[in-house]
Amino acid sequence: MHTKPGGAGKRWLQAKACAHFLETSLEAKNACVLLSQSRLFEEPKLTQCCWEVIDVQAEMALRSEGFCEIDWQTLEVVVTREALNTKEVVVFEAVLNWAEAECKRQGLPTTPRNKRHVLGPALYLVRILTMTLEEFANGTAQSNILTLEETHNIILWYTAANKPPLDFPLTKRGGLAPQRCHRFQSSAYCSNQWRYRRRCNSIQIAVDRKVFVAGLGLYGSSSGKAKYSVKIELKRLGVVLAQNLTRFVSDGSSSTFPVWFEHPVQVEQDTFYTASAVLDGSELSYFRQEGLMEVHCGKVTFQFQCSSDSTNRTGVQGGQIPELIFYA
């Protein structure tokens, strides 16, 4: 005989159901808000899921409107986070945006003095001294949130042999180390058999757990140093999720060259995505054969299938796109 749960049991079940729903709707634009809520309601699994997104997609998360809605305690733990995968200038700009929003919440004029007041000691968690001098001069120094003495001392810290003592952290964030999935067994071939020809090289990928794809490793010229323009894309069901149009220089070696998406893109488990690259440059290029349909990379298993988008013979067995660059 089944009994109905009491009031406390109902609330517990509702909280768990809510946490599960939030996990499935988690993305960079709401990750910081959900982090704040998960800490408030003590949901460690949701908290961990939030950190996975915030760490990898830090720039998107910190520049979201949701970041400006978090409480001060959550601001403190985010700005302290060692694994944030972004430049420090992005962290500083996010902190300023939060301070402006907090001033408005408290009914205060958004002056530099009031922004500094609402930030309190959180300002000194920003690793200003790990910025370049140019980043500091063109952004942070002109924000007026630092005192004249602080600005003067920071400039001396950058330029003088005898550096003044400062209250800001000195070490860069550790960030995250990208991983690489190599899908071929053979060594790179150098012959007159493969040309890019501005045609699409494409492959379908799937994973058995959530990862964030950050870019592709590509081959360059097999006939000496050459410049390439390249467009890379990651699509799901024909919808472009990430792309980048950029250039790289091949040194003529058989090494792969990393080409990064503008932002890492979240790839869900057990769903096929299409990775593509179109290159324009030196005709002759390296390529590989003996491709694998399944590759184990640490705790992640990748599956590969041929893509109908590929018009340059790249497929599972051979061709281009030898590497996927990802975070897990």
Secondary structure by P-SEA (a helix, b strand, c coil): ccccccaaaaaaaaaaaaaaaaaaacccccaaaaaaaaaaaccaaaaaaaaaaaaaaaaaaaaccccccccaaaaaaaaacccccccaaaaaaaaaaaaaaaaaaacccccaaaaaaaacccccccccccccaaaaaacccccccccaaaaaaaaaaacccccccccccccccccbbbbbbbccccccccccccccccbbbbbbbbbcbbbbbccccccccccccccccccccccccccccbbbbbbbbbccccbbbbbbccbbbbbbccbbbbbbcccccccccccccccccccccccbbbbbbbbcccccccccccccccbbbbcc
